[in-house]
Every structure is written in C-alpha cells, then in structure tokens.
C-alpha cells in the first residue's frame, strides 16, 4: 500500500485534483467529495496501467504542510 499526496483546487465549475508524484493523474468533479472519489479511482487506474506496461511505480517524493504568515 502506498500513500499519495493529492492537491485539490476550487475551480469556477467545481473542483479539480492531481497527484504530483503521478504525472498525468488528474480528476475533476462538481463537489469536493466527488473529486476525492474520482481521484482515488484515477490513481488506481493509473497504477494498473503502469503495472500492465511494466513501468515502475514512482516513489512518493512529495510532502505538504502549512505555513502561517502574519499579514
């Protein structure tokens, strides 16, 4: 089992998500919850495609955090 960072962004029409450690793995949805479901499915599909093509699964390198700044 691997853990992947997903980035979710608000758009004009809903939400979009991508996985920095899996280039090309993206999803969109009308709600944040749907987008999270779709990106999970996209990750599974992406990894299956890599396995079928005998391409090594990328190592997780991306981390995230928050920085609080006074403005």
Backbone as XML, in Angstrom:
<?xml version="1.0"?>
<chain id="A" units="angstrom">
  <residue number="1" name="UNK">
    <atom name="N" x="0.850" y="-1.180" z="0.000"/>
    <atom name="CA" x="0.000" y="0.000" z="0.000"/>
    <atom name="C" x="0.892" y="1.237" z="0.000"/>
  </residue>
  <residue number="2" name="UNK">
    <atom name="N" x="0.513" y="2.212" z="-0.794"/>
    <atom name="CA" x="1.265" y="3.479" z="-0.853"/>
    <atom name="C" x="0.351" y="4.641" z="-0.516"/>
  </residue>
  <residue number="3" name="UNK">
    <atom name="N" x="0.969" y="5.700" z="-0.061"/>
    <atom name="CA" x="0.235" y="6.920" z="0.280"/>
    <atom name="C" x="0.645" y="7.990" z="-0.725"/>
  </residue>
  <residue number="4" name="UNK">
    <atom name="N" x="-0.338" y="8.628" z="-1.362"/>
    <atom name="CA" x="-0.066" y="9.678" z="-2.336"/>
    <atom name="C" x="-0.714" y="10.993" z="-1.902"/>
  </residue>
  <residue number="5" name="UNK">
    <atom name="N" x="0.051" y="12.051" z="-2.042"/>
    <atom name="CA" x="-0.470" y="13.388" z="-1.807"/>
    <atom name="C" x="-1.348" y="13.773" z="-2.986"/>
  </residue>
  <residue number="6" name="UNK">
    <atom name="N" x="-2.540" y="14.273" z="-2.695"/>
    <atom name="CA" x="-3.391" y="14.819" z="-3.756"/>
    <atom name="C" x="-3.575" y="16.309" z="-3.498"/>
  </residue>
  <residue number="7" name="UNK">
    <atom name="N" x="-3.627" y="17.063" z="-4.572"/>
    <atom name="CA" x="-3.874" y="18.504" z="-4.489"/>
    <atom name="C" x="-5.271" y="18.743" z="-5.059"/>
  </residue>
  <residue number="8" name="UNK">
    <atom name="N" x="-6.123" y="19.382" z="-4.272"/>
    <atom name="CA" x="-7.483" y="19.699" z="-4.710"/>
    <atom name="C" x="-7.596" y="21.208" z="-4.796"/>
  </residue>
  <residue number="9" name="UNK">
    <atom name="N" x="-8.098" y="21.676" z="-5.937"/>
    <atom name="CA" x="-8.246" y="23.113" z="-6.151"/>
    <atom name="C" x="-9.684" y="23.434" z="-6.541"/>
  </residue>
  <residue number="10" name="UNK">
    <atom name="N" x="-10.193" y="24.529" z="-6.024"/>
    <atom name="CA" x="-11.521" y="25.022" z="-6.396"/>
    <atom name="C" x="-11.422" y="25.649" z="-7.771"/>
  </residue>
  <residue number="11" name="UNK">
    <atom name="N" x="-12.400" y="25.365" z="-8.634"/>
    <atom name="CA" x="-12.460" y="25.964" z="-9.963"/>
    <atom name="C" x="-13.768" y="26.730" z="-10.105"/>
  </residue>
  <residue number="12" name="UNK">
    <atom name="N" x="-13.968" y="27.343" z="-11.242"/>
    <atom name="CA" x="-15.219" y="28.081" z="-11.476"/>
    <atom name="C" x="-16.433" y="27.165" z="-11.493"/>
  </residue>
  <residue number="13" name="UNK">
    <atom name="N" x="-16.225" y="25.916" z="-11.891"/>
    <atom name="CA" x="-17.357" y="24.993" z="-12.045"/>
    <atom name="C" x="-17.370" y="23.840" z="-11.056"/>
  </residue>
  <residue number="14" name="UNK">
    <atom name="N" x="-16.411" y="23.780" z="-10.152"/>
    <atom name="CA" x="-16.352" y="22.685" z="-9.186"/>
    <atom name="C" x="-14.970" y="22.559" z="-8.592"/>
  </residue>
  <residue number="15" name="UNK">
    <atom name="N" x="-14.380" y="21.388" z="-8.736"/>
    <atom name="CA" x="-13.062" y="21.119" z="-8.174"/>
    <atom name="C" x="-12.230" y="20.305" z="-9.152"/>
  </residue>
  <residue number="16" name="UNK">
    <atom name="N" x="-10.918" y="20.430" z="-9.031"/>
    <atom name="CA" x="-10.001" y="19.588" z="-9.790"/>
    <atom name="C" x="-8.958" y="19.058" z="-8.813"/>
  </residue>
  <residue number="17" name="UNK">
    <atom name="N" x="-8.377" y="17.917" z="-9.161"/>
    <atom name="CA" x="-7.366" y="17.309" z="-8.307"/>
    <atom name="C" x="-6.280" y="16.692" z="-9.169"/>
  </residue>
  <residue number="18" name="UNK">
    <atom name="N" x="-5.080" y="16.649" z="-8.607"/>
    <atom name="CA" x="-3.980" y="15.974" z="-9.283"/>
    <atom name="C" x="-3.040" y="15.383" z="-8.244"/>
  </residue>
  <residue number="19" name="UNK">
    <atom name="N" x="-2.167" y="14.494" z="-8.721"/>
    <atom name="CA" x="-1.227" y="13.790" z="-7.862"/>
    <atom name="C" x="0.183" y="14.160" z="-8.325"/>
  </residue>
  <residue number="20" name="UNK">
    <atom name="N" x="0.906" y="14.984" z="-7.578"/>
    <atom name="CA" x="2.234" y="15.426" z="-8.014"/>
    <atom name="C" x="3.205" y="14.283" z="-8.322"/>
  </residue>
  <residue number="21" name="UNK">
    <atom name="N" x="3.090" y="13.167" z="-7.605"/>
    <atom name="CA" x="4.007" y="12.050" z="-7.818"/>
    <atom name="C" x="3.588" y="11.126" z="-8.963"/>
  </residue>
  <residue number="22" name="UNK">
    <atom name="N" x="2.416" y="11.378" z="-9.556"/>
    <atom name="CA" x="1.938" y="10.584" z="-10.692"/>
    <atom name="C" x="1.547" y="11.531" z="-11.825"/>
  </residue>
  <residue number="23" name="UNK">
    <atom name="N" x="2.520" y="12.017" z="-12.569"/>
    <atom name="CA" x="2.227" y="12.969" z="-13.647"/>
    <atom name="C" x="1.138" y="12.455" z="-14.586"/>
  </residue>
  <residue number="24" name="UNK">
    <atom name="N" x="0.173" y="13.329" z="-14.858"/>
    <atom name="CA" x="-0.932" y="12.976" z="-15.745"/>
    <atom name="C" x="-2.129" y="12.381" z="-15.036"/>
  </residue>
  <residue number="25" name="UNK">
    <atom name="N" x="-2.016" y="12.137" z="-13.740"/>
    <atom name="CA" x="-3.123" y="11.572" z="-12.976"/>
    <atom name="C" x="-3.954" y="12.718" z="-12.406"/>
  </residue>
  <residue number="26" name="UNK">
    <atom name="N" x="-5.133" y="12.937" z="-13.012"/>
    <atom name="CA" x="-5.988" y="14.064" z="-12.630"/>
    <atom name="C" x="-7.436" y="13.620" z="-12.534"/>
  </residue>
  <residue number="27" name="UNK">
    <atom name="N" x="-8.253" y="14.448" z="-11.916"/>
    <atom name="CA" x="-9.699" y="14.206" z="-11.846"/>
    <atom name="C" x="-10.400" y="15.530" z="-11.597"/>
  </residue>
  <residue number="28" name="UNK">
    <atom name="N" x="-11.662" y="15.583" z="-11.989"/>
    <atom name="CA" x="-12.487" y="16.763" z="-11.721"/>
    <atom name="C" x="-13.849" y="16.302" z="-11.213"/>
  </residue>
  <residue number="29" name="UNK">
    <atom name="N" x="-14.527" y="17.195" z="-10.518"/>
    <atom name="CA" x="-15.862" y="16.878" z="-10.028"/>
    <atom name="C" x="-16.603" y="18.131" z="-9.628"/>
  </residue>
  <residue number="30" name="UNK">
    <atom name="N" x="-17.903" y="17.994" z="-9.496"/>
    <atom name="CA" x="-18.736" y="19.147" z="-9.145"/>
    <atom name="C" x="-18.648" y="19.489" z="-7.658"/>
  </residue>
  <residue number="31" name="UNK">
    <atom name="N" x="-18.269" y="18.496" z="-6.836"/>
    <atom name="CA" x="-18.092" y="18.737" z="-5.402"/>
    <atom name="C" x="-16.723" y="18.215" z="-4.975"/>
  </residue>
  <residue number="32" name="UNK">
    <atom name="N" x="-16.280" y="18.655" z="-3.819"/>
    <atom name="CA" x="-15.000" y="18.185" z="-3.299"/>
    <atom name="C" x="-15.051" y="16.678" z="-3.041"/>
  </residue>
  <residue number="33" name="UNK">
    <atom name="N" x="-16.171" y="16.209" z="-2.495"/>
    <atom name="CA" x="-16.315" y="14.783" z="-2.195"/>
    <atom name="C" x="-16.245" y="13.937" z="-3.453"/>
  </residue>
  <residue number="34" name="UNK">
    <atom name="N" x="-16.923" y="14.353" z="-4.511"/>
    <atom name="CA" x="-16.880" y="13.613" z="-5.778"/>
    <atom name="C" x="-15.472" y="13.620" z="-6.353"/>
  </residue>
  <residue number="35" name="UNK">
    <atom name="N" x="-14.816" y="14.763" z="-6.263"/>
    <atom name="CA" x="-13.456" y="14.878" z="-6.785"/>
    <atom name="C" x="-12.515" y="13.941" z="-6.045"/>
  </residue>
  <residue number="36" name="UNK">
    <atom name="N" x="-12.656" y="13.844" z="-4.731"/>
    <atom name="CA" x="-11.834" y="12.922" z="-3.955"/>
    <atom name="C" x="-12.085" y="11.477" z="-4.383"/>
  </residue>
  <residue number="37" name="UNK">
    <atom name="N" x="-13.349" y="11.125" z="-4.621"/>
    <atom name="CA" x="-13.683" y="9.781" z="-5.087"/>
    <atom name="C" x="-13.063" y="9.531" z="-6.458"/>
  </residue>
  <residue number="38" name="UNK">
    <atom name="N" x="-13.196" y="10.492" z="-7.352"/>
    <atom name="CA" x="-12.686" y="10.335" z="-8.717"/>
    <atom name="C" x="-11.158" y="10.269" z="-8.765"/>
  </residue>
  <residue number="39" name="UNK">
    <atom name="N" x="-10.478" y="11.032" z="-7.905"/>
    <atom name="CA" x="-9.013" y="10.989" z="-7.938"/>
    <atom name="C" x="-8.529" y="9.656" z="-7.357"/>
  </residue>
  <residue number="40" name="UNK">
    <atom name="N" x="-9.235" y="9.112" z="-6.384"/>
    <atom name="CA" x="-8.890" y="7.788" z="-5.867"/>
    <atom name="C" x="-8.991" y="6.755" z="-6.984"/>
  </residue>
  <residue number="41" name="UNK">
    <atom name="N" x="-10.083" y="6.811" z="-7.739"/>
    <atom name="CA" x="-10.273" y="5.897" z="-8.868"/>
    <atom name="C" x="-9.217" y="6.129" z="-9.948"/>
  </residue>
  <residue number="42" name="UNK">
    <atom name="N" x="-8.867" y="7.389" z="-10.183"/>
    <atom name="CA" x="-7.856" y="7.717" z="-11.194"/>
    <atom name="C" x="-6.489" y="7.170" z="-10.782"/>
  </residue>
  <residue number="43" name="UNK">
    <atom name="N" x="-6.167" y="7.247" z="-9.501"/>
    <atom name="CA" x="-4.892" y="6.709" z="-9.017"/>
    <atom name="C" x="-4.846" y="5.206" z="-9.237"/>
  </residue>
  <residue number="44" name="UNK">
    <atom name="N" x="-5.921" y="4.515" z="-8.880"/>
    <atom name="CA" x="-5.970" y="3.065" z="-9.088"/>
    <atom name="C" x="-5.792" y="2.726" z="-10.567"/>
  </residue>
  <residue number="45" name="UNK">
    <atom name="N" x="-6.495" y="3.416" z="-11.430"/>
    <atom name="CA" x="-6.420" y="3.185" z="-12.875"/>
    <atom name="C" x="-5.005" y="3.469" z="-13.389"/>
  </residue>
  <residue number="46" name="UNK">
    <atom name="N" x="-4.428" y="4.554" z="-12.936"/>
    <atom name="CA" x="-3.079" y="4.952" z="-13.349"/>
    <atom name="C" x="-2.057" y="3.882" z="-12.955"/>
  </residue>
  <residue number="47" name="UNK">
    <atom name="N" x="-2.121" y="3.421" z="-11.710"/>
    <atom name="CA" x="-1.175" y="2.415" z="-11.233"/>
    <atom name="C" x="-1.355" y="1.086" z="-11.971"/>
  </residue>
  <residue number="48" name="UNK">
    <atom name="N" x="-2.606" y="0.712" z="-12.262"/>
    <atom name="CA" x="-2.860" y="-0.514" z="-13.035"/>
    <atom name="C" x="-2.226" y="-0.406" z="-14.419"/>
  </residue>
  <residue number="49" name="UNK">
    <atom name="N" x="-2.353" y="0.763" z="-15.044"/>
    <atom name="CA" x="-1.756" y="0.984" z="-16.361"/>
    <atom name="C" x="-0.246" y="0.880" z="-16.334"/>
  </residue>
  <residue number="50" name="UNK">
    <atom name="N" x="0.367" y="1.431" z="-15.283"/>
    <atom name="CA" x="1.819" y="1.333" z="-15.147"/>
    <atom name="C" x="2.245" y="-0.124" z="-15.009"/>
  </residue>
  <residue number="51" name="UNK">
    <atom name="N" x="1.524" y="-0.879" z="-14.167"/>
    <atom name="CA" x="1.849" y="-2.291" z="-13.965"/>
    <atom name="C" x="1.728" y="-3.071" z="-15.270"/>
  </residue>
  <residue number="52" name="UNK">
    <atom name="N" x="0.625" y="-2.872" z="-15.992"/>
    <atom name="CA" x="0.393" y="-3.581" z="-17.249"/>
    <atom name="C" x="1.459" y="-3.254" z="-18.293"/>
  </residue>
  <residue number="53" name="UNK">
    <atom name="N" x="1.999" y="-2.054" z="-18.237"/>
    <atom name="CA" x="3.030" y="-1.627" z="-19.191"/>
    <atom name="C" x="4.440" y="-1.901" z="-18.686"/>
  </residue>
  <residue number="54" name="UNK">
    <atom name="N" x="4.533" y="-2.576" z="-17.553"/>
    <atom name="CA" x="5.834" y="-2.873" z="-16.932"/>
    <atom name="C" x="6.669" y="-1.619" z="-16.682"/>
  </residue>
  <residue number="55" name="UNK">
    <atom name="N" x="6.000" y="-0.548" z="-16.290"/>
    <atom name="CA" x="6.663" y="0.708" z="-15.939"/>
    <atom name="C" x="6.720" y="0.777" z="-14.415"/>
  </residue>
  <residue number="56" name="UNK">
    <atom name="N" x="7.886" y="1.056" z="-13.858"/>
    <atom name="CA" x="7.995" y="1.123" z="-12.393"/>
    <atom name="C" x="7.057" y="2.179" z="-11.803"/>
  </residue>
  <residue number="57" name="UNK">
    <atom name="N" x="6.455" y="1.844" z="-10.681"/>
    <atom name="CA" x="5.589" y="2.801" z="-9.983"/>
    <atom name="C" x="6.483" y="3.826" z="-9.303"/>
  </residue>
  <residue number="58" name="UNK">
    <atom name="N" x="6.247" y="5.119" z="-9.569"/>
    <atom name="CA" x="7.104" y="6.157" z="-8.979"/>
    <atom name="C" x="7.083" y="6.138" z="-7.447"/>
  </residue>
  <residue number="59" name="UNK">
    <atom name="N" x="8.223" y="6.446" z="-6.880"/>
    <atom name="CA" x="8.352" y="6.551" z="-5.429"/>
    <atom name="C" x="7.720" y="7.864" z="-4.981"/>
  </residue>
  <residue number="60" name="UNK">
    <atom name="N" x="7.048" y="7.830" z="-3.853"/>
    <atom name="CA" x="6.440" y="9.043" z="-3.311"/>
    <atom name="C" x="7.542" y="9.997" z="-2.856"/>
  </residue>
  <residue number="61" name="UNK">
    <atom name="N" x="7.527" y="11.211" z="-3.375"/>
    <atom name="CA" x="8.533" y="12.208" z="-3.008"/>
    <atom name="C" x="7.918" y="13.491" z="-2.470"/>
  </residue>
  <residue number="62" name="UNK">
    <atom name="N" x="6.646" y="13.699" z="-2.735"/>
    <atom name="CA" x="6.001" y="14.965" z="-2.414"/>
    <atom name="C" x="5.405" y="14.953" z="-1.014"/>
  </residue>
  <residue number="63" name="UNK">
    <atom name="N" x="5.618" y="16.035" z="-0.292"/>
    <atom name="CA" x="5.024" y="16.240" z="1.022"/>
    <atom name="C" x="4.331" y="17.592" z="1.027"/>
  </residue>
  <residue number="64" name="UNK">
    <atom name="N" x="3.464" y="17.804" z="1.974"/>
    <atom name="CA" x="2.756" y="19.082" z="2.062"/>
    <atom name="C" x="2.705" y="19.524" z="3.523"/>
  </residue>
  <residue number="65" name="UNK">
    <atom name="N" x="2.537" y="20.781" z="3.680"/>
    <atom name="CA" x="2.401" y="21.344" z="5.014"/>
    <atom name="C" x="1.805" y="22.738" z="4.895"/>
  </residue>
  <residue number="66" name="UNK">
    <atom name="N" x="1.639" y="23.371" z="6.002"/>
    <atom name="CA" x="1.107" y="24.726" z="6.035"/>
    <atom name="C" x="2.106" y="25.632" z="6.740"/>
  </residue>
  <residue number="67" name="UNK">
    <atom name="N" x="2.159" y="26.856" z="6.289"/>
    <atom name="CA" x="2.967" y="27.878" z="6.935"/>
    <atom name="C" x="2.026" y="29.029" z="7.260"/>
  </residue>
  <residue number="68" name="UNK">
    <atom name="N" x="2.036" y="29.467" z="8.480"/>
    <atom name="CA" x="1.203" y="30.590" z="8.889"/>
    <atom name="C" x="2.029" y="31.876" z="8.847"/>
  </residue>
  <residue number="69" name="UNK">
    <atom name="N" x="1.507" y="32.884" z="8.178"/>
    <atom name="CA" x="2.217" y="34.148" z="7.982"/>
    <atom name="C" x="1.304" y="35.282" z="8.404"/>
  </residue>
  <residue number="70" name="UNK">
    <atom name="N" x="1.802" y="36.182" z="9.213"/>
    <atom name="CA" x="1.026" y="37.362" z="9.618"/>
    <atom name="C" x="1.029" y="38.363" z="8.469"/>
  </residue>
  <residue number="71" name="UNK">
    <atom name="N" x="-0.147" y="38.868" z="8.137"/>
    <atom name="CA" x="-0.253" y="39.896" z="7.077"/>
    <atom name="C" x="-0.936" y="41.125" z="7.593"/>
  </residue>
</chain>
